[in-house]
């Protein structure tokens, strides 16, 4: 009864019940339940933010970095939140996704506050080891947006 109730809450997107449910099973039994739950969540997370948050939390909890990377490749804006769970194993791919996200963010930017956010992303990329990629992005942005003085000013503030 307790397992069934906890599983229903998990299906509603409650991660705390996922953790409780995990403690109710022994090792081998949990592996089977986990695989079934993961498949069910994977089928439902698109278009449902609660289930999506649950899915990502489960991937992080269970160290499913390959699945997390696949999700991030499809949803690049999530790289900022989830790179710490991927950087050790997939540094090169993290740098590429981060770079792509920065370029898309720059394309959508038209105000100083948006330019500042783009520059913060570039600095974050540098901090996590993507200094070379950050320098390349800054060079591309200087060429592409040379007629945006506020953007150029913010880019100059990034130290090498």
C-alpha positions as CSV (number, residue, x, y, z in Angstrom):
1,X,0.0,0.0,0.0
2,X,2.8,2.4,1.0
3,X,4.7,1.6,-2.2
4,X,1.6,2.1,-4.4
5,X,0.8,5.4,-2.8
6,X,4.4,6.7,-3.1
7,X,4.4,5.7,-6.7
8,X,1.2,7.6,-7.4
9,X,2.8,10.7,-6.0
10,X,5.9,10.1,-8.1
11,X,3.6,9.9,-11.2
12,X,2.2,13.3,-10.2
13,X,5.8,14.7,-10.2
14,X,6.7,14.7,-6.5
15,X,10.5,14.0,-6.3
16,X,10.4,13.7,-2.5
17,X,8.2,10.6,-2.9
18,X,10.6,9.2,-5.5
19,X,13.3,9.3,-2.8
20,X,10.9,7.7,-0.3
21,X,9.9,5.0,-2.8
22,X,13.5,4.2,-3.4
23,X,14.0,3.4,0.2
24,X,11.1,1.0,0.3
25,X,12.8,-1.5,-2.1
26,X,16.0,-3.6,-1.9
27,X,18.7,-3.3,-4.5
28,X,17.6,-5.8,-7.2
29,X,13.9,-5.1,-6.8
30,X,14.6,-1.3,-7.0
31,X,16.4,-1.7,-10.3
32,X,13.3,-3.2,-11.9
33,X,11.0,-0.6,-10.4
34,X,13.4,2.2,-11.4
35,X,13.6,1.1,-15.0
36,X,9.8,0.9,-15.2
37,X,9.4,4.3,-13.5
38,X,12.0,5.9,-15.7
39,X,10.3,4.7,-18.9
40,X,6.9,6.0,-17.7
41,X,8.4,9.4,-16.8
42,X,10.2,9.6,-20.2
43,X,7.0,9.0,-22.0
44,X,5.2,11.8,-20.1
45,X,7.7,14.6,-19.4
46,X,7.3,16.6,-22.6
47,X,4.7,19.3,-22.1
48,X,4.4,18.8,-18.4
49,X,6.8,20.9,-16.3
50,X,6.2,19.0,-13.1
51,X,7.0,15.7,-14.7
52,X,9.9,17.3,-16.6
53,X,11.4,18.6,-13.3
54,X,11.0,15.1,-11.8
55,X,12.6,13.5,-14.8
56,X,15.7,15.8,-14.5
57,X,15.9,15.4,-10.7
58,X,15.8,11.6,-11.2
59,X,18.5,11.7,-13.8
60,X,20.7,13.7,-11.5
61,X,20.0,11.5,-8.5
62,X,20.7,8.3,-10.4
63,X,23.7,9.8,-12.2
64,X,22.2,9.1,-15.6
65,X,24.5,11.5,-17.3
66,X,24.1,10.2,-20.8
67,X,20.3,10.7,-20.6
68,X,20.8,14.1,-19.0
69,X,23.1,15.1,-21.8
70,X,20.6,14.0,-24.4
71,X,17.9,16.1,-22.7
72,X,20.3,19.2,-22.5
73,X,21.2,18.8,-26.2
74,X,17.5,19.2,-27.0
75,X,16.9,22.0,-24.4
76,X,20.1,24.0,-24.5
77,X,18.9,26.7,-22.0
78,X,19.1,24.1,-19.3
79,X,22.9,23.8,-19.6
80,X,23.3,26.6,-17.1
81,X,21.6,24.6,-14.4
82,X,22.8,21.1,-15.2
83,X,26.4,21.6,-16.5
84,X,27.9,20.7,-13.0
85,X,26.5,17.1,-13.5
86,X,27.9,16.8,-17.0
87,X,31.2,18.7,-17.1
88,X,33.4,16.0,-15.7
89,X,32.3,13.3,-18.1
90,X,31.3,15.4,-21.1
91,X,33.4,18.6,-21.0
92,X,33.7,19.1,-24.7
93,X,30.0,18.6,-25.3
94,X,29.1,20.9,-22.5
95,X,31.3,23.6,-24.0
96,X,29.6,23.2,-27.4
97,X,26.1,23.3,-25.9
98,X,27.1,26.3,-23.8
99,X,28.5,28.1,-26.9
100,X,25.4,27.4,-28.9
101,X,23.2,28.7,-26.1
102,X,25.3,31.8,-25.8
103,X,25.0,32.5,-29.5
104,X,21.2,32.0,-29.5
105,X,20.9,34.3,-26.4
106,X,23.0,36.9,-28.2
107,X,20.8,36.8,-31.3
108,X,17.7,37.4,-29.1
109,X,19.4,40.2,-27.1
110,X,18.5,43.8,-27.8
111,X,18.9,45.6,-24.5
112,X,21.8,46.3,-22.2
113,X,20.4,44.0,-19.5
114,X,20.2,41.2,-22.1
115,X,23.8,41.9,-23.2
116,X,24.9,41.7,-19.6
117,X,23.3,38.3,-19.3
118,X,25.1,37.1,-22.4
119,X,28.4,38.3,-21.0
120,X,27.6,36.5,-17.7
121,X,27.1,33.3,-19.7
122,X,30.5,33.8,-21.4
123,X,32.2,34.4,-18.1
124,X,30.6,31.2,-16.7
125,X,31.8,29.3,-19.7
126,X,35.4,30.6,-19.0
127,X,35.1,29.7,-15.3
128,X,34.2,26.0,-16.1
129,X,37.1,25.6,-18.4
130,X,35.9,26.8,-21.7
131,X,38.2,29.7,-22.0
132,X,39.1,29.0,-25.6
133,X,35.4,28.7,-26.6
134,X,34.6,31.9,-24.7
135,X,37.3,33.8,-26.6
136,X,36.0,32.5,-29.9
137,X,32.4,33.5,-29.0
138,X,33.6,37.0,-28.0
139,X,35.3,37.3,-31.4
140,X,32.2,36.2,-33.3
141,X,30.0,38.5,-31.3
142,X,32.3,41.5,-31.9
143,X,32.1,40.9,-35.6
144,X,28.4,40.2,-35.7
145,X,27.2,43.0,-33.5
146,X,29.8,45.7,-34.0
147,X,27.0,48.2,-34.5
148,X,25.6,47.7,-31.0
149,X,27.8,49.9,-28.9
150,X,26.2,48.8,-25.6
151,X,27.0,45.2,-26.4
152,X,30.5,46.0,-27.4
153,X,31.0,47.9,-24.1
154,X,29.8,44.9,-22.1
155,X,32.0,42.5,-24.0
156,X,35.0,44.7,-23.3
157,X,34.4,44.3,-19.6
158,X,35.0,40.6,-19.8
159,X,38.6,40.0,-18.7
160,X,40.8,37.5,-20.5
